[in-house]
């Protein structure tokens, strides 16, 4: 189950603004501004967008939508401890981290299934293995960081989508 897809169909229940950093980057590129052109050049060259640029985009969008939202859900970010610390330093403390967990076998099956319907060149077994290795090396420490702060909630995504959504709803209701 793709949490983004499940949440997308139901996020109005939470009155949250959802941010996917890749979508923020794409929107910036499409804006045809000077920053958008610079981002396009970086992304076309296959280079990583600097952390500060991603944080600036997040901050701008969060400020723009603050009066219309109960909170913000940032999907897939932070991916490493440095990003987490910089986010909290430059934007705001994180109230909660939702870890929608699945084992590597399940994730691989889901991504290979997605490859059948998407044009993503990175949905192949070799790249998936590399991405999982990166996740274990870079992102698990982020989860450990927030677990030590008692801000981590783990959800088993092996369950049916309705059960996953119910768990997410219950956790977010506690924040309200």
C-alpha positions in Angstrom: 0.0 0.0 0.0 1.3 3.4 -0.9 0.6 5.7 2.1 0.7 8.8 -0.1 -2.1 7.4 -2.3 -4.2 6.3 0.8 -3.7 9.7 2.4 -4.4 11.6 -0.8 -7.9 10.2 -1.0 -8.6 11.0 2.6 -6.4 13.9 3.7 -9.4 16.3 3.9 -10.4 14.3 7.0 -7.3 15.8 8.7 -7.3 19.3 7.3 -3.6 19.0 6.7 -1.5 20.4 3.9 0.6 17.6 2.5 4.0 18.3 1.0 6.1 16.0 -1.1 9.4 17.6 -1.6 9.7 16.3 -5.2 6.4 18.1 -6.0 7.7 21.3 -4.5 10.8 21.1 -6.6 8.7 20.3 -9.8 6.5 23.3 -9.1 9.5 25.6 -8.6 11.0 24.4 -11.9 7.7 25.0 -13.7 7.5 28.5 -12.3 10.2 29.6 -14.8 11.7 31.9 -12.1 15.4 32.3 -11.8 15.4 29.8 -8.9 13.3 27.4 -11.0 15.8 27.6 -13.8 18.7 26.9 -11.4 16.8 23.9 -10.0 16.1 22.6 -13.4 19.8 22.8 -14.3 20.7 20.9 -11.2 18.0 18.2 -11.6 18.7 17.8 -15.3 22.3 17.2 -14.5 21.3 14.5 -12.0 22.6 16.5 -9.0 21.1 16.7 -5.6 19.2 19.9 -4.8 20.9 21.5 -1.7 19.2 21.0 1.6 18.7 24.7 2.2 16.8 25.1 -1.1 14.4 22.3 -0.2 13.9 23.8 3.3 13.3 27.3 1.7 10.6 25.8 -0.5 9.0 24.0 2.4 9.1 27.1 4.6 7.6 29.3 1.9 4.7 26.9 1.3 4.1 26.3 5.0 3.9 30.1 5.7 1.6 30.6 2.7 -0.8 27.9 3.9 -0.5 28.3 7.7 -3.9 30.0 8.1 -5.7 27.4 6.1 -4.4 24.3 7.9 -4.4 22.4 11.2 -0.9 21.3 10.4 1.5 20.0 7.8 2.4 16.5 6.6 5.7 16.3 4.9 5.9 13.0 3.0 9.3 11.4 2.6 11.3 14.1 4.5 13.7 14.2 6.3 15.7 11.4 4.9 18.8 11.9 7.0 19.6 13.2 10.4 21.2 16.4 9.1 18.0 17.3 7.3 15.9 16.7 10.4 18.1 18.9 12.5 18.2 21.7 9.9 14.4 21.5 9.5 13.9 22.0 13.3 16.5 24.8 13.4 15.2 26.8 10.4 11.5 26.0 10.3 9.9 24.5 13.4 10.2 21.6 15.8 8.6 18.4 14.6 5.5 17.3 16.6 5.3 13.8 15.2 6.9 11.4 12.8 4.7 8.7 11.3 6.7 5.7 10.1 4.6 3.7 7.8 6.6 0.5 8.0 6.8 -2.5 5.6 9.5 -5.1 5.4 12.0 -5.0 2.5 10.4 -7.9 0.7 7.0 -6.2 0.7 8.5 -2.9 -0.4 10.3 -4.5 -3.3 7.2 -6.3 -4.4 5.2 -3.1 -4.3 7.8 -1.1 -6.2 8.2 -3.7 -8.8 4.4 -3.8 -9.2 4.4 0.0 -9.5 7.0 -0.3 -12.3 4.4 -2.1 -14.4 2.2 1.0 -14.5 4.7 3.9 -14.2 7.4 5.4 -16.3 9.9 5.5 -13.4 13.3 4.2 -14.4 14.2 3.7 -10.8 11.6 1.0 -10.2 13.9 -1.9 -11.0 15.3 -4.5 -8.6 18.9 -3.2 -8.6 17.9 0.3 -7.9 15.4 -0.7 -5.3 18.1 -2.7 -3.4 20.3 0.5 -3.4 17.4 2.6 -2.2 16.6 0.2 0.6 20.3 0.2 1.6 20.3 4.0 1.7 17.1 3.9 3.7 18.6 1.6 6.3 21.8 3.6 6.5 20.5 7.1 6.3 16.8 7.2 7.3 16.7 4.6 10.2 18.9 7.0 12.2 16.2 9.7 11.7 13.6 7.4 13.1 15.9 6.6 16.0 16.4 10.3 16.7 12.6 10.9 16.9 12.0 7.8 18.9 14.4 9.1 21.5 12.3 12.3 21.6 9.1 10.3 22.0 7.8 11.7 18.7 7.8 8.5 16.6 4.6 6.6 15.8 5.1 3.4 13.8 2.3 2.0 11.6 2.2 -1.5 10.0 1.5 -1.0 6.3 1.2 -4.7 5.9 -2.4 -4.2 7.1 -5.3 -3.3 4.8 -5.5 0.3 3.7 -8.5 1.1 5.8 -6.8 -0.3 8.9 -3.7 1.8 8.2 -5.8 4.9 7.7 -7.6 4.2 10.9 -4.3 4.0 12.8 -3.1 7.3 11.2 -6.4 9.0 12.0 -6.3 7.9 15.7 -2.7 9.1 16.0 -3.4 12.5 14.4 -6.6 12.9 16.4 -4.5 12.8 19.6 -2.5 15.8 18.3 -5.7 17.9 17.8 
